Amino acid sequence: MASPSLVRTPETIHRILFQDCDMLGHLNNARYLDYFLNAREEHTIQHYALNLGELARESGAGWVITKHHIAYLRPANHAELVRIRTQLIHFDNSNLVVEMQMLSEDGLRLKSVLWSEMAFVRVPQGTRTEHSDALMDMLEKLDVEEVSYDPDGFDERVHRLRKQLKRERAEHED
């Protein structure tokens, strides 16, 4: 199910497309979710050999999003290259939380942060079910424990990320 060396925080570069922008040339707020979720899907396939559609067909269960927390911090502009990082920051027997960050191409300016809370459900019933032992083992390996997850701590997490990147920019300029 998972590759031997798991990348806990994969990242990819994406170009902001014209069709996804508003009349100011900024990525439309609703389209951020598409960029984030498409990047996460790419990351799960590339780094974990986990195709979410196949998982649902084979196991009869999959993750559904129950809640998003999103902060829009800087515009992502038409034709700009952005770096998207994704990481698992919390899980239990039937839930998980994935944090996704959109940054400038150099990774030094935070544009947006998303927490997606998901429940593992049986398909097609839509009833909550527990992760298999194999999934729990993989989630344990992927969990980024350095990020202390608090369901009410999204704004504090955004604040800490911004401070961290400000320090990294200062070091980069020296």
PyRosetta script that sets phi, psi and omega in degrees:
from pyrosetta import init, pose_from_sequence

init()
pose = pose_from_sequence("MASPSLVRTPETIHRILFQDCDMLGHLNNARYLDYFLNAREEHTIQHYALNLGELARESGAGWVITKHHIAYLRPANHAELVRIRTQLIHFDNSNLVVEMQMLSEDGLRLKSVLWSEMAFVRVPQGTRTEHSDALMDMLEKLDVEEVSYDPDGFDERVHRLRKQLKRERAEHED")
pose.set_psi(1, -42.2)
pose.set_omega(1, -177.2)
pose.set_phi(2, -118.7)
pose.set_psi(2, 152.2)
pose.set_omega(2, 179.0)
pose.set_phi(3, -74.7)
pose.set_psi(3, 160.3)
pose.set_omega(3, -174.1)
pose.set_phi(4, -60.2)
pose.set_psi(4, -44.7)
pose.set_omega(4, 179.7)
pose.set_phi(5, -109.7)
pose.set_psi(5, 106.0)
pose.set_omega(5, -175.8)
pose.set_phi(6, -85.1)
pose.set_psi(6, 130.2)
pose.set_omega(6, 175.0)
pose.set_phi(7, -88.1)
pose.set_psi(7, 112.9)
pose.set_omega(7, -174.5)
pose.set_phi(8, -73.5)
pose.set_psi(8, -28.8)
pose.set_omega(8, 179.1)
pose.set_phi(9, -131.1)
pose.set_psi(9, 77.5)
pose.set_omega(9, 178.8)
pose.set_phi(10, -70.8)
pose.set_psi(10, 156.4)
pose.set_omega(10, 176.9)
pose.set_phi(11, -146.1)
pose.set_psi(11, 151.9)
pose.set_omega(11, 178.8)
pose.set_phi(12, -142.6)
pose.set_psi(12, 159.8)
pose.set_omega(12, 178.6)
pose.set_phi(13, -101.6)
pose.set_psi(13, 135.6)
pose.set_omega(13, 180.0)
pose.set_phi(14, -133.1)
pose.set_psi(14, 145.2)
pose.set_omega(14, 175.6)
pose.set_phi(15, -95.9)
pose.set_psi(15, 135.6)
pose.set_omega(15, 176.9)
pose.set_phi(16, -76.3)
pose.set_psi(16, 121.2)
pose.set_omega(16, -175.3)
pose.set_phi(17, -88.7)
pose.set_psi(17, 146.2)
pose.set_omega(17, -180.0)
pose.set_phi(18, -54.1)
pose.set_psi(18, -44.6)
pose.set_omega(18, -176.3)
pose.set_phi(19, -62.4)
pose.set_psi(19, -17.3)
pose.set_omega(19, -177.4)
pose.set_phi(20, -98.5)
pose.set_psi(20, 4.5)
pose.set_omega(20, -174.3)
pose.set_phi(21, -103.5)
pose.set_psi(21, 156.6)
pose.set_omega(21, 174.3)
pose.set_phi(22, -86.4)
pose.set_psi(22, -175.9)
pose.set_omega(22, -175.3)
pose.set_phi(23, -70.5)
pose.set_psi(23, -9.9)
pose.set_omega(23, 174.7)
pose.set_phi(24, -89.8)
pose.set_psi(24, -3.2)
pose.set_omega(24, -179.2)
pose.set_phi(25, 84.5)
pose.set_psi(25, 13.0)
pose.set_omega(25, 177.7)
pose.set_phi(26, -97.9)
pose.set_psi(26, 148.1)
pose.set_omega(26, 174.6)
pose.set_phi(27, -57.6)
pose.set_psi(27, 126.9)
pose.set_omega(27, 179.5)
pose.set_phi(28, -61.7)
pose.set_psi(28, 137.6)
pose.set_omega(28, -175.9)
pose.set_phi(29, -52.1)
pose.set_psi(29, -42.5)
pose.set_omega(29, -178.4)
pose.set_phi(30, -67.2)
pose.set_psi(30, -27.5)
pose.set_omega(30, -177.1)
pose.set_phi(31, -76.7)
pose.set_psi(31, -19.0)
pose.set_omega(31, 175.7)
pose.set_phi(32, -54.5)
pose.set_psi(32, -41.8)
pose.set_omega(32, -179.0)
pose.set_phi(33, -59.6)
pose.set_psi(33, -41.9)
pose.set_omega(33, 178.7)
pose.set_phi(34, -61.5)
pose.set_psi(34, -46.0)
pose.set_omega(34, -179.6)
pose.set_phi(35, -61.6)
pose.set_psi(35, -45.5)
pose.set_omega(35, -179.9)
pose.set_phi(36, -63.1)
pose.set_psi(36, -51.0)
pose.set_omega(36, -175.3)
pose.set_phi(37, -68.1)
pose.set_psi(37, -36.2)
pose.set_omega(37, 175.6)
pose.set_phi(38, -65.0)
pose.set_psi(38, -40.4)
pose.set_omega(38, 177.8)
pose.set_phi(39, -63.5)
pose.set_psi(39, -43.4)
pose.set_omega(39, -179.6)
pose.set_phi(40, -63.1)
pose.set_psi(40, -41.2)
pose.set_omega(40, 178.0)
pose.set_phi(41, -60.8)
pose.set_psi(41, -44.3)
pose.set_omega(41, 177.6)
pose.set_phi(42, -59.9)
pose.set_psi(42, -42.4)
pose.set_omega(42, -179.3)
pose.set_phi(43, -64.5)
pose.set_psi(43, -42.2)
pose.set_omega(43, -178.1)
pose.set_phi(44, -66.8)
pose.set_psi(44, -36.4)
pose.set_omega(44, 178.4)
pose.set_phi(45, -71.0)
pose.set_psi(45, -49.0)
pose.set_omega(45, -174.5)
pose.set_phi(46, -70.4)
pose.set_psi(46, -42.2)
pose.set_omega(46, -171.6)
pose.set_phi(47, -100.2)
pose.set_psi(47, -22.3)
pose.set_omega(47, -175.9)
pose.set_phi(48, -120.5)
pose.set_psi(48, 2.3)
pose.set_omega(48, -176.6)
pose.set_phi(49, 49.7)
pose.set_psi(49, 40.8)
pose.set_omega(49, -176.4)
pose.set_phi(50, -120.6)
pose.set_psi(50, 104.0)
pose.set_omega(50, 176.6)
pose.set_phi(51, -93.5)
pose.set_psi(51, 114.2)
pose.set_omega(51, -172.9)
pose.set_phi(52, -64.1)
pose.set_psi(52, -35.0)
pose.set_omega(52, 176.5)
pose.set_phi(53, -65.5)
pose.set_psi(53, -44.6)
pose.set_omega(53, 177.7)
pose.set_phi(54, -63.8)
pose.set_psi(54, -40.9)
pose.set_omega(54, 178.1)
pose.set_phi(55, -57.5)
pose.set_psi(55, -45.5)
pose.set_omega(55, -179.6)
pose.set_phi(56, -63.0)
pose.set_psi(56, -42.5)
pose.set_omega(56, -179.8)
pose.set_phi(57, -67.7)
pose.set_psi(57, -43.4)
pose.set_omega(57, -175.0)
pose.set_phi(58, -75.3)
pose.set_psi(58, -40.1)
pose.set_omega(58, -175.3)
pose.set_phi(59, -99.9)
pose.set_psi(59, -11.9)
pose.set_omega(59, -177.9)
pose.set_phi(60, 74.1)
pose.set_psi(60, 19.6)
pose.set_omega(60, -179.4)
pose.set_phi(61, -149.7)
pose.set_psi(61, 156.3)
pose.set_omega(61, 178.1)
pose.set_phi(62, -163.1)
pose.set_psi(62, 173.8)
pose.set_omega(62, -178.4)
pose.set_phi(63, -91.0)
pose.set_psi(63, 136.8)
pose.set_omega(63, 171.5)
pose.set_phi(64, -120.2)
pose.set_psi(64, 143.1)
pose.set_omega(64, -179.4)
pose.set_phi(65, -76.5)
pose.set_psi(65, 130.4)
pose.set_omega(65, 177.9)
pose.set_phi(66, -106.9)
pose.set_psi(66, -21.2)
pose.set_omega(66, -178.6)
pose.set_phi(67, -164.6)
pose.set_psi(67, 144.2)
pose.set_omega(67, 171.7)
pose.set_phi(68, -120.6)
pose.set_psi(68, 141.1)
pose.set_omega(68, 166.6)
pose.set_phi(69, -119.6)
pose.set_psi(69, 125.4)
pose.set_omega(69, -178.6)
pose.set_phi(70, -136.3)
pose.set_psi(70, 140.2)
pose.set_omega(70, 174.7)
pose.set_phi(71, -121.9)
pose.set_psi(71, 127.9)
pose.set_omega(71, 175.8)
pose.set_phi(72, -101.0)
pose.set_psi(72, 113.3)
pose.set_omega(72, -171.3)
pose.set_phi(73, -108.3)
pose.set_psi(73, -39.6)
pose.set_omega(73, 178.4)
pose.set_phi(74, -142.1)
pose.set_psi(74, 146.9)
pose.set_omega(74, 178.9)
pose.set_phi(75, -68.6)
pose.set_psi(75, 146.1)
pose.set_omega(75, 168.3)
pose.set_phi(76, -102.4)
pose.set_psi(76, 120.7)
pose.set_omega(76, -170.9)
pose.set_phi(77, -98.5)
pose.set_psi(77, 154.1)
pose.set_omega(77, 177.9)
pose.set_phi(78, -49.0)
pose.set_psi(78, 133.3)
pose.set_omega(78, 176.8)
pose.set_phi(79, 72.9)
pose.set_psi(79, -2.8)
pose.set_omega(79, 179.0)
pose.set_phi(80, -71.6)
pose.set_psi(80, 145.4)
pose.set_omega(80, 171.7)
pose.set_phi(81, -91.3)
pose.set_psi(81, 130.7)
pose.set_omega(81, 178.5)
pose.set_phi(82, -124.3)
pose.set_psi(82, 153.3)
pose.set_omega(82, 177.5)
pose.set_phi(83, -102.9)
pose.set_psi(83, 128.9)
pose.set_omega(83, 177.7)
pose.set_phi(84, -117.8)
pose.set_psi(84, 122.9)
pose.set_omega(84, 176.9)
pose.set_phi(85, -108.8)
pose.set_psi(85, 142.5)
pose.set_omega(85, 175.8)
pose.set_phi(86, -133.9)
pose.set_psi(86, 147.9)
pose.set_omega(86, 178.7)
pose.set_phi(87, -159.9)
pose.set_psi(87, 146.8)
pose.set_omega(87, 175.5)
pose.set_phi(88, -80.4)
pose.set_psi(88, 123.9)
pose.set_omega(88, -178.7)
pose.set_phi(89, -114.7)
pose.set_psi(89, -7.4)
pose.set_omega(89, 177.5)
pose.set_phi(90, -163.9)
pose.set_psi(90, 145.5)
pose.set_omega(90, 171.8)
pose.set_phi(91, -157.0)
pose.set_psi(91, 157.7)
pose.set_omega(91, 170.0)
pose.set_phi(92, -143.1)
pose.set_psi(92, -160.8)
pose.set_omega(92, -173.8)
pose.set_phi(93, -61.1)
pose.set_psi(93, -26.5)
pose.set_omega(93, -176.5)
pose.set_phi(94, -141.6)
pose.set_psi(94, 9.4)
pose.set_omega(94, -178.4)
pose.set_phi(95, -135.4)
pose.set_psi(95, 159.7)
pose.set_omega(95, 169.1)
pose.set_phi(96, -152.5)
pose.set_psi(96, 161.1)
pose.set_omega(96, 177.3)
pose.set_phi(97, -129.8)
pose.set_psi(97, 125.3)
pose.set_omega(97, 177.8)
pose.set_phi(98, -111.1)
pose.set_psi(98, 129.4)
pose.set_omega(98, 174.2)
pose.set_phi(99, -98.1)
pose.set_psi(99, 135.6)
pose.set_omega(99, 178.9)
pose.set_phi(100, -129.2)
pose.set_psi(100, 134.6)
pose.set_omega(100, -179.3)
pose.set_phi(101, -122.5)
pose.set_psi(101, 134.9)
pose.set_omega(101, 171.3)
pose.set_phi(102, -109.0)
pose.set_psi(102, 126.0)
pose.set_omega(102, -177.0)
pose.set_phi(103, -128.0)
pose.set_psi(103, 168.8)
pose.set_omega(103, 170.8)
pose.set_phi(104, -60.9)
pose.set_psi(104, 163.3)
pose.set_omega(104, -176.7)
pose.set_phi(105, -55.5)
pose.set_psi(105, -37.5)
pose.set_omega(105, -179.5)
pose.set_phi(106, -78.4)
pose.set_psi(106, -4.6)
pose.set_omega(106, 177.3)
pose.set_phi(107, 78.3)
pose.set_psi(107, 13.0)
pose.set_omega(107, -174.5)
pose.set_phi(108, -105.1)
pose.set_psi(108, -10.2)
pose.set_omega(108, 179.4)
pose.set_phi(109, -126.6)
pose.set_psi(109, 125.2)
pose.set_omega(109, -178.3)
pose.set_phi(110, -84.4)
pose.set_psi(110, 125.8)
pose.set_omega(110, -179.9)
pose.set_phi(111, -101.3)
pose.set_psi(111, -38.3)
pose.set_omega(111, -177.6)
pose.set_phi(112, -159.8)
pose.set_psi(112, 150.9)
pose.set_omega(112, 175.7)
pose.set_phi(113, -130.8)
pose.set_psi(113, 138.0)
pose.set_omega(113, 178.3)
pose.set_phi(114, -132.1)
pose.set_psi(114, 132.9)
pose.set_omega(114, 165.6)
pose.set_phi(115, -108.8)
pose.set_psi(115, 125.7)
pose.set_omega(115, 174.7)
pose.set_phi(116, -112.3)
pose.set_psi(116, 118.6)
pose.set_omega(116, 176.2)
pose.set_phi(117, -94.0)
pose.set_psi(117, 133.9)
pose.set_omega(117, -175.4)
pose.set_phi(118, -133.8)
pose.set_psi(118, 147.3)
pose.set_omega(118, 175.0)
pose.set_phi(119, -114.4)
pose.set_psi(119, 143.6)
pose.set_omega(119, 177.4)
pose.set_phi(120, -89.1)
pose.set_psi(120, 120.9)
pose.set_omega(120, -174.1)
pose.set_phi(121, -130.0)
pose.set_psi(121, 153.8)
pose.set_omega(121, 174.2)
pose.set_phi(122, -74.7)
pose.set_psi(122, 139.3)
pose.set_omega(122, 177.9)
pose.set_phi(123, -105.3)
pose.set_psi(123, 132.7)
pose.set_omega(123, 5.5)
pose.set_phi(124, -96.5)
pose.set_psi(124, 1.5)
pose.set_omega(124, -174.3)
pose.set_phi(125, -61.5)
pose.set_psi(125, -34.0)
pose.set_omega(125, -178.2)
pose.set_phi(126, 78.4)
pose.set_psi(126, 19.1)
pose.set_omega(126, 178.3)
pose.set_phi(127, -95.2)
pose.set_psi(127, 141.0)
pose.set_omega(127, -178.7)
pose.set_phi(128, -60.8)
pose.set_psi(128, 141.2)
pose.set_omega(128, 176.9)
pose.set_phi(129, -141.1)
pose.set_psi(129, 170.1)
pose.set_omega(129, -177.9)
pose.set_phi(130, -93.1)
pose.set_psi(130, 151.4)
pose.set_omega(130, 174.4)
pose.set_phi(131, -64.3)
pose.set_psi(131, 146.1)
pose.set_omega(131, 174.1)
pose.set_phi(132, -67.9)
pose.set_psi(132, 165.2)
pose.set_omega(132, 177.0)
pose.set_phi(133, -60.0)
pose.set_psi(133, -39.7)
pose.set_omega(133, 180.0)
pose.set_phi(134, -63.8)
pose.set_psi(134, -42.1)
pose.set_omega(134, 177.5)
pose.set_phi(135, -65.7)
pose.set_psi(135, -42.0)
pose.set_omega(135, 178.9)
pose.set_phi(136, -60.1)
pose.set_psi(136, -41.2)
pose.set_omega(136, 178.4)
pose.set_phi(137, -61.9)
pose.set_psi(137, -44.5)
pose.set_omega(137, 179.6)
pose.set_phi(138, -65.6)
pose.set_psi(138, -44.7)
pose.set_omega(138, 180.0)
pose.set_phi(139, -60.7)
pose.set_psi(139, -37.6)
pose.set_omega(139, 177.9)
pose.set_phi(140, -59.9)
pose.set_psi(140, -41.4)
pose.set_omega(140, -179.9)
pose.set_phi(141, -71.0)
pose.set_psi(141, -30.1)
pose.set_omega(141, -175.9)
pose.set_phi(142, -87.8)
pose.set_psi(142, -21.1)
pose.set_omega(142, -174.6)
pose.set_phi(143, -59.3)
pose.set_psi(143, 125.2)
pose.set_omega(143, 178.0)
pose.set_phi(144, -89.8)
pose.set_psi(144, 93.4)
pose.set_omega(144, -173.3)
pose.set_phi(145, -70.0)
pose.set_psi(145, -19.7)
pose.set_omega(145, 179.8)
pose.set_phi(146, -65.1)
pose.set_psi(146, -21.2)
pose.set_omega(146, 177.3)
pose.set_phi(147, -94.9)
pose.set_psi(147, 109.8)
pose.set_omega(147, -179.9)
pose.set_phi(148, -82.9)
pose.set_psi(148, 115.4)
pose.set_omega(148, -176.0)
pose.set_phi(149, -85.5)
pose.set_psi(149, 128.5)
pose.set_omega(149, 171.6)
pose.set_phi(150, -132.2)
pose.set_psi(150, 122.7)
pose.set_omega(150, -177.2)
pose.set_phi(151, -53.1)
pose.set_psi(151, -27.7)
pose.set_omega(151, 179.7)
pose.set_phi(152, -100.6)
pose.set_psi(152, 10.0)
pose.set_omega(152, -172.7)
pose.set_phi(153, -102.3)
pose.set_psi(153, 19.5)
pose.set_omega(153, -176.5)
pose.set_phi(154, -60.1)
pose.set_psi(154, -49.5)
pose.set_omega(154, -177.5)
pose.set_phi(155, -62.1)
pose.set_psi(155, -38.6)
pose.set_omega(155, 177.9)
pose.set_phi(156, -65.2)
pose.set_psi(156, -39.8)
pose.set_omega(156, 178.1)
pose.set_phi(157, -62.5)
pose.set_psi(157, -44.1)
pose.set_omega(157, 178.1)
pose.set_phi(158, -60.1)
pose.set_psi(158, -43.9)
pose.set_omega(158, 179.2)
pose.set_phi(159, -60.3)
pose.set_psi(159, -46.3)
pose.set_omega(159, -179.7)
pose.set_phi(160, -64.0)
pose.set_psi(160, -41.3)
pose.set_omega(160, 178.2)
pose.set_phi(161, -61.2)
pose.set_psi(161, -43.5)
pose.set_omega(161, -179.5)
pose.set_phi(162, -62.7)
pose.set_psi(162, -42.4)
pose.set_omega(162, 178.6)
pose.set_phi(163, -64.3)
pose.set_psi(163, -42.2)
pose.set_omega(163, 179.7)
pose.set_phi(164, -61.5)
pose.set_psi(164, -45.4)
pose.set_omega(164, -180.0)
pose.set_phi(165, -68.7)
pose.set_psi(165, -32.5)
pose.set_omega(165, 176.1)
pose.set_phi(166, -62.7)
pose.set_psi(166, -42.8)
pose.set_omega(166, 176.5)
pose.set_phi(167, -63.0)
pose.set_psi(167, -43.5)
pose.set_omega(167, -179.8)
pose.set_phi(168, -63.4)
pose.set_psi(168, -38.1)
pose.set_omega(168, 177.2)
pose.set_phi(169, -63.8)
pose.set_psi(169, -42.8)
pose.set_omega(169, -179.8)
pose.set_phi(170, -61.7)
pose.set_psi(170, -42.6)
pose.set_omega(170, 178.3)
pose.set_phi(171, -66.4)
pose.set_psi(171, -36.6)
pose.set_omega(171, -179.0)
pose.set_phi(172, -66.2)
pose.set_psi(172, -33.9)
pose.set_omega(172, -178.5)
pose.set_phi(173, -77.9)
pose.set_psi(173, -21.0)
pose.set_omega(173, -178.8)
pose.set_phi(174, -75.4)
pose.dump_pdb("model.pdb")
